[in-house]
Amino acid sequence: MKRSFEDFAVAGRRQGLATVLLSLLGTIVGASATIGVADRVFQIGFSSFWWLGVGAIGLFLQGCFLSERIRDLNANTLPDIAHKTVGRRASLMLALIIVLSWIGIVAAQFVSIAKILMFLLDGRYEVIVTVIAGIVILYTFLGGQISVVKTDVVQSIFIAVGMLVTFFYLYVVRDGDCRTVFQHVELLSSDFTMFHWVLLLFVTGGTFFLGPDIISRNLISKDGRTAKKAVWIASVCLLVFSVVITLISMWTYYNESVPEGLNPLVYLMKAVLPLPISILLFLALVSTLISSADTCLINAATIVEHDLCGKTDVRRIRIFVVLIGLLALLIALHKTDIINLLLSAYSIYSPGIVFPLTISLLFYKKRKVNEPLWFTAVLVGSVLGGLYSYLGIGYEWFPLLGMFCSLVISWMAVRKA
């Protein structure tokens, strides 16, 4: 079936509240929200909740300030928003940053799926990750955004059922030490301080406030009110999910002896849960990862075609789906730390883009933007964030400095235009 560019890129821009909400949740709940959070619980305890907790804050604020504005622009991609509010050169710069960052995010989803299947099937990592990447690339290549949205809806249902049933079994049916778990519910700790929270709020929360994958669900909505409602409801659902996945992992930590290197959720499926619930959890986990991977993949490919090449050829988007998917696979074959992959991508994206693009949106049609200053804001933020990605531990304050600089400079860009 031949699809138009609008069908392939933004699912016809006609999706209702339920579809947008489920697709949004399916997109959000990915590698970091499941495998990543479960691993982090064993390092910093309940504070892992904040990985999605700051996401809920970002979503809520987006609904308050941006969702309707963004949808009313009738943009096709996030860089297209920069094109409409700043100019063509702005969209080129943002498109390049996003595509480079999101290749790593697609890779993180591939890594997560492969890790689950590797332990369950006792297969080789290289073979499994290649097969998974091939499947995701194939159906994204064939169906585009409409295919992604339809699968997101089904996958979101699997996610909700699998996680809630697992939680109920562990805390209500299974005879375990739940009191110890609740005694260790701490939002901050010596391993996760206020500084770490602020860093997570701005760097990770920023991608929920104004990230390409989140905004893409906004753009498929039939109108601005639908987009805003979906984001607000999703923020509440995300808080609930964050508590559930964190408590599931904490139950495992305090009640089981998980072998080093084995993800707690995978351990539950292999050694604790009855077969029917293991199957439900397995479907939930695979759904979370595939629903994020395909969204990021189609969005990155669309951005290359629409914003970097300045074209709207569906056949070329399909080619870019394959190329980006293969690049992500190459990264996944060599880097397997999920949270670090995501933080590396986010630390470049958030400091460079979140504040400059937000300010251009808020002042759209009210003030002109001084383009050289605006570009400087994006460049300074991205470079400082990227330095943390390169230098690593000890330089965690670089992304915050980048966001502060990009905020001040982009504010000057609208004041001095």
N, C-alpha and C positions, 0 to 999 in steps of 0.2 A: 504494500500500500504506500503510495507516494504521499509524504507529509509536507505541509508548508513549513516555512522557517518558524513561524509563531507556534505552530503545533509542536514542532520538534524542540524548540528552545524554552517556551514558557507554557506548555500544555494548553495552548489555545487561550490562555488568560481568562478562563471562565469557570474555575473550580470553586465549589461551595465551601461552607465552614467546616463540615465534617471531614471532607477530603483534604483540605488545606491543613487542618489540625493534625490529622493522623500522619500525613506526609511530613509535616514539620517535626513531629515527635520521632518518626522513623529516621529522619535525617539527623536529628540531634543526638539520639542515643546510639553511639557508635563504639569504636574501640576504646576510647578513653573512659567512656561512661560505664563500661562493663569490665572488660579484662584489665584495663588500666587502673580503675578505681579499686577493684578487688586486690590487685597486687599492692597498691599503695596502702591499703588498710593494714597489711602486715608490716609496713614501715612506720606509718604515722597514726594508725588507729582511726577513730571516728572522724578525725579532721579531714579524711579523704572525701567526706561528704561535700566539702566546699568546691571540689572540681566542677560539680553540677550546680551546687548552690549559687555560685557566682554567675553561672549561666542563667539561672532563673531570674536573678537580679537584672542581668543584661537584657533578657527578653522583656521583662516588665517595663523597663525604661524605654525600650524600643517602641513598645505599644503606646507609651505615654507621649513620645515626642516625634517618632519617625514613621511608623507603619503607614499611616494614611498619606503622608507627604510622598513617600516612596512609591506607593501604588498609583497615586494620581499622576505621577510623571509618565506612566506607561513605558517605562524603560524595559529593555530586554535582558540586561545584565547589571551587575553592580558598577563596573567601569562605565557603562552607558549612563548611569546616574551622574558620574563625574563629568561626562561629556555634556550633559544637559545643564549642569549647574556651574561648571567651570570652563570647559572647552575640550576640543579634540585631543590636545596634547596631554591633558590631565587623564583622559581615559586610557591613553597609551601607557602612561607611567603606571597607573593602578593595575591595568591588565597584566603587565609584565610581572609586577610584584605578586599578584594573586596567583598567576599560573605557576610561578616558581615555588611559591609556598604550598599550594594545594597539591602538587605532585607528591610532596612528602606526606600529606594527610591521606591521600589515596593509598600510599604505600603502607601507612600505619594500619589501615583497615585490612589490607591483604595479609599483613603479618599476623594480626589478631585471629583472623579466620583460620589461617594455616596452623597457628599454635594450638587452637582447639582441636582441629581435626588430627593433628600429628599425634597428640596424646591419646585420643580416642581410637584412632585407627592404627597406631604404631607404624606410621609411614614416614618417609623421608621428608624433611621440611621443604627442600628445594622442589620436589615433585608436587607436593600438595599446594604450595603457594603459587606455582605456575598454573596448575589446573584451576584454582580458584580465580586467579586473575583472568584467565581465559574466559571463564563463564561470565564474570561480571562485564568484561569488555564486550563480549558477544551480544548479550541482551541489551546493553546500553547502546551499542552500535545499531542494532535493529530497530529499537523502539523509541529512543530519545527520551525527552522529558515525560511524555505521556506514559510510556512504559514504566519509567522510574516511579511516577506518582502512583500508578496502579499497584505496583509491587510494594511500595511504601505502606499503603493502607493495610494490606494483608499482613505485612511484616510487623506493623505496629500492634496488631491484635495478638500475634504470637508473642511479642515482647511482653505485653501487659499480662497475658495469661500465664506465661512461663515463669515470670518473676514473682507474681503474687502467689501462685500455687507453691512455688519453692519456699517462699517466706512463711506461708501458712504451715507447711509441713514441718519446717525446722523449729518454729516458735510455738506451735500449738500441738502438733502430733508427736514429733520426735522428743524423746526424753533427753534433754540437754541442759547445760548450765546457762540459763538465760540471765540470771541475776548478775553474774559477773560481767556479762556483756553490757548491761545497762549501767553498771557502776563505772564503766570506762567510756561512757558517752561524753566526750569533751570536744567543744567546737575549736578550741585552740590548745596547744600543748607545747612542750619544750622542742618537739620536732616540727611543729607547725605554728610559728609565731605570728603576731600581727603583721610583721613585715611580709611574711610569705602570703598572708591573706590579701594584703593590699596588692602585691605583685600579681597574684592569681586573679583578683578582681579586675584589674586593668588589662592584663595581657590576655587571659582566657575569657573573662567576662566581656571584653571588647569584641571578641569574635561572635558572641551571641547577640550583642547589641547591633553590630553592623558587619556581619560576615557574609561572604558570597553564598554559602549554602543556605543560611537562614533567610537571607534576602530573596533568594530564588523562590522560596515558598510564598513569600509576600507577592512576588511578581505573577504567580500563577492564579492568584485570587481574583474573583470576579469584580471586587471593588475594595476600596480602602477600609470600610467598616468590617468587612469579612477578614481582611488581613489583620486588623488590630485585635479583633475578638480572638482569632486563632492564636495570636502571640500571647495574649494575656492568659488564656486557658492553658496553653502549653507551659507557661512559666510555673503555674500551680502544679501541673502534672509532673514537671521536672523535679520539683522539690520532693514530691512523694516518691518518685522513682529513686532519687538520690538517697533518701533515707532507707528505702527497701534494699537497694543493692549494697549499701554500706553495712547494714545490719546483717544481711546474709553472709557477707564476708567476715564480719566480726564473730558471728556464731561459729564459723568454721575455724577461726583463729583460736578461740577459747575452748573448743570442744573436740578438736581433731589434731592429729599430728601430720601436717601436710609436708610431704617431701620437698626439700629445697629445690626451687626452680619450677615447681608445678603450680599453675594458677589455681587459687582456691575454688573457683567455679568449676573448673575441669575436674578437680579432685572430688567435689560433691557429686558430679555426674558418675564418676567411676566407682566411688567407694561408699557413698552415704545414701543417696536418693534411690527410692524404688524405680524400677525401669520406666513406668509410665511418666513419672515426674522428671526423670533424667531426659527422656525424649522431649518433653515440653521445654525444659531449660535449654537443651541443645538447640531446638528450633528458635527459641527466643534469642540466644546468643548469635547464632548464624544470621538471623534476621536483622539484629542490630547492626552488624558489621556490613552486611551487603547493602542495606538501605542507606548507609552513610557513604559507602564507597561509590555506588552508582551515581548518587547526587553530586558528589564532588567531581566525579569524572565527567559527567555531561556538562556541568557548569564550566569547568576549566576548558573543555573543548569548545564550547559556545563562545567563551570569552576570547579564545585565540582567533576564531573565525570572525566574530562580530566586531571585536574591539581592536585586535592587533592587525588583522588583515582588512578590516573594513568591509567585509562581505557577508552575505546571508545564504550561502549555499549549503544545503543540508548534506549533500554528498561529501563536502569538505569537512564538515563537522564530524561526520562518521570517521573520516581518515584521522582527524585529530584525537578522537576518542581512542583509537587504536594506538597512536603514537604516545599519548600521555599515559595510557594504561601500561604500555611496555616500559616506559621510563620509570613509572612507579614500581613495576615488578622488579626492575634492576636494583632499585634502592632497597626494596623489601628482601631481596636475596642477600644483601650485605649488611643491613642494619635491622635489628630485631627488637630494640627498646622502644615500646609504643609511646610512653609518655614523653620521652626525650625527643622522639620524632615530631610529636605534636607541638611540644613547647618550642622546638626550633622553628617550626613553621609559624606559630603564633607570635613569637618574639620579633619576627621580621614584619609580619602583617599588621598587628595591632598598633605598635608605636608609629608606624608610617601612615596608616590610612584612617583609623577610627576617628580621631579628632578633626583632621582636615576635611574629610568628607562630611562629617556631621555638621560642621560649621557652614560649609558651602550649601548644605541642604536647608539649614535653619534660616539662612540669609538669602535664599533663592528668590529672585525678583524684588528683593528689598535693597540689597547692596551689590555692587559689582565686586568681583574678586580680583585682587592683584595677583596675576598668575605667577610671576617670578617668585614672590614670597610664598605662595601656596605650594609651588613645586619644592621650594626650599624646606618647607615644613614636612612634606612627605619624605624627602630625601634624608633629612637629618634624623627623623624618627626611625626610618627603616635601617639606616646605617648603624645607629646606636643599638637598636634591637638586635640587628644581625651580629654585632660584636659580642653580645652575650652568647648567642648561638655558637659562635666560633671559639670564644675564650672559656665558656663554661663556668663551673663552680667558682664563687668568689666575685663574680661580676653580675650577680642577679639584679643589681640596681640599675644596670644599663637600660633595660626596656622601660623602666619607670622614668628615667631621665629622658629617654627618647620621646615618651608620650608627653611629658611636661613641655619639652622643647617644641614638639609639633603643635601642641595646643596654643602656646604663646605666639608662635610664628604664624599659624593659620588665623588666629584672632587678629593679628596685625594685618593680615592679608585682606580682611574685609573692612577693617577700620581705615586703611590707607589707600583703598582702591580709588 
